[in-house]
Amino acid sequence: MNLKLYVGNLAFATEEDSLQSLFAQAGPVESARVIRDKATGRSRGFAFVEMATEDGARAAIEKFNDAELDGRKLAVNEARPQTPGGGFRREGGGDRGFGGGGFGGDRSFGGGNRRREPRW
């Protein structure tokens, strides 16, 4: 089992120290990191908590998934490995994120409301 846990649906005011003290109830915590927006420094609403033992990680998932913290129900599960490049990856395509969207592009990504012909 992965010792790193994804913690989602966090309140924007939740800080690392409150996460660390909460998850310490399940077992020893190596680290707790709230992910923040690079430009504003504001929380993005999720975090990663690394537990010291597998038993602690299992106990944390069982105990804190759907538990309430700062008025929000947490989503706690095993963190998935990061993809190369660290970004969004579409099925069957390159990893250019939400690119495309020009004329004739995929309407679900990018230029969905763009007109196909010039308006004379």
Order of alpha helices (4+ residues) and beta strands (2+ residues): beta-alpha-beta-beta-alpha-beta-beta-beta
